[in-house]
Amino acid sequence: MSTLTKPLSEKALLSMPDSSYMNAAQLGFFRDLLLKQRQDLIDNATMTIDHLRDGEAEADPNDRATLEEENALELRIRDRERKMLPRVEAALRRIDNGQFGFCEETGDPIGLKRLLARPTTSFSIEAQERHESRQRIQGK
């Protein structure tokens, strides 16, 4: 996106006509959103590593137990974020190859509101529901 071009706002994105679906401005909006999300995930991981590395040993057993519980919670959060990073990368690849915003299963538009809520999604709501239903039936 050109430095002279003002970034597209969410309101402007949603007010565009259906015929503008996944035009250059919309793709740029989602690319910026995903790049920021990727950087946030990387920054959070780095912050956690630094925090755990710099952690001081507590002499009091209660303080130590509290600190260990806080560290375990932080690690669970980062583990979820670690699993999110490949999804962000896949969404960026879909932007690059022209598949972003379209359902992997049906090829139909996913929709701007759904993409704003979950920019890493690759399924329409209907296809996602079918996918989850199949998983429940298969017991996965």
C-alpha positions in Angstrom: 0.0 0.0 0.0 1.3 3.4 -0.9 2.4 5.8 1.8 0.1 8.4 0.3 -2.9 6.1 0.6 -4.8 6.4 3.8 -5.3 3.0 5.5 -8.8 1.6 5.1 -10.9 1.8 8.3 -13.2 -1.0 9.4 -16.2 1.2 8.8 -15.1 2.0 5.3 -14.4 -1.6 4.6 -17.9 -2.6 5.7 -19.5 0.2 3.7 -18.0 -1.0 0.4 -20.3 -2.6 -2.2 -20.4 -6.3 -2.6 -18.8 -5.9 -6.0 -15.6 -4.6 -4.3 -15.2 -7.9 -2.3 -11.5 -8.7 -1.9 -10.3 -5.8 -4.0 -6.8 -4.4 -3.4 -7.9 -2.1 -0.5 -9.7 -4.8 1.3 -6.8 -7.3 0.9 -4.4 -4.5 2.1 -6.6 -4.0 5.2 -6.5 -7.7 6.1 -2.8 -8.0 5.3 -2.1 -5.2 7.7 -4.4 -6.7 10.3 -2.7 -10.1 10.0 0.8 -8.7 10.0 0.0 -6.8 13.2 -1.5 -10.0 14.7 1.7 -11.9 13.8 3.9 -9.3 15.3 1.9 -9.2 18.5 2.2 -13.0 18.8 5.9 -12.9 18.3 6.3 -10.0 20.8 4.2 -11.8 23.4 6.4 -14.9 23.0 9.5 -12.9 23.4 8.2 -11.1 26.4 7.3 -14.4 28.1 10.7 -15.9 27.4 12.3 -12.8 28.9 9.9 -12.8 31.9 10.6 -16.4 32.7 14.3 -16.1 32.2 14.5 -13.1 34.5 12.2 -14.5 37.2 13.6 -14.5 40.7 13.3 -17.4 43.0 11.0 -16.7 45.9 12.0 -17.9 49.3 8.5 -18.1 50.7 6.8 -21.3 49.5 3.4 -19.5 49.1 5.0 -16.8 47.0 6.8 -19.4 45.0 3.6 -21.4 44.4 1.7 -18.2 43.3 4.5 -17.3 40.9 4.6 -20.9 39.5 0.8 -20.8 38.9 1.1 -17.4 37.2 3.9 -18.7 35.0 1.9 -21.8 34.1 -1.1 -19.7 33.1 1.2 -17.4 31.0 2.7 -20.5 29.3 -0.8 -21.9 28.5 -1.8 -18.6 26.9 1.4 -18.5 24.9 0.9 -22.1 23.8 -2.5 -21.2 22.3 -0.9 -18.2 20.6 1.9 -20.4 19.3 -0.8 -22.6 17.6 -2.3 -19.4 16.1 0.9 -18.3 14.4 0.7 -20.9 11.6 -2.9 -19.9 10.9 -1.9 -16.3 10.6 0.9 -17.3 8.2 -1.5 -19.4 6.1 -4.0 -16.5 5.9 -1.1 -14.3 4.6 -0.3 -16.9 2.0 -3.9 -17.0 0.9 -3.8 -13.2 0.4 -0.7 -13.6 -1.7 -2.2 -16.4 -3.9 -5.6 -14.8 -4.3 -7.6 -17.3 -2.2 -8.1 -15.1 0.9 -11.8 -14.4 1.7 -13.1 -17.4 -0.1 -14.2 -20.7 1.5 -11.7 -23.6 1.0 -14.6 -26.0 0.7 -17.2 -24.1 -1.5 -15.2 -21.3 -3.1 -18.0 -18.9 -1.9 -17.1 -15.5 -0.2 -16.6 -15.9 3.5 -17.9 -12.4 4.2 -16.3 -9.3 5.7 -17.9 -9.5 9.1 -16.7 -13.1 9.6 -13.2 -12.2 8.4 -13.1 -9.2 10.8 -14.0 -11.5 13.7 -11.7 -14.3 12.5 -9.2 -13.1 9.9 -7.5 -16.5 9.9 -10.6 -18.4 8.9 -10.7 -20.3 5.6 -14.3 -21.5 5.8 -17.7 -19.9 5.5 -19.9 -20.3 8.6 -21.9 -23.0 6.9 -18.8 -25.0 5.8 -17.3 -24.5 9.3 -20.4 -25.9 10.9 -20.4 -28.9 8.5 -16.7 -29.4 9.3 -17.3 -29.3 13.1 -20.3 -31.7 12.8 -18.1 -34.2 10.9 -15.5 -34.0 13.6 -18.1 -34.6 16.3 -19.4 -37.6 14.4 -15.9 -39.0 13.9 -15.1 -38.4 17.6 -12.1 -36.2 16.9 
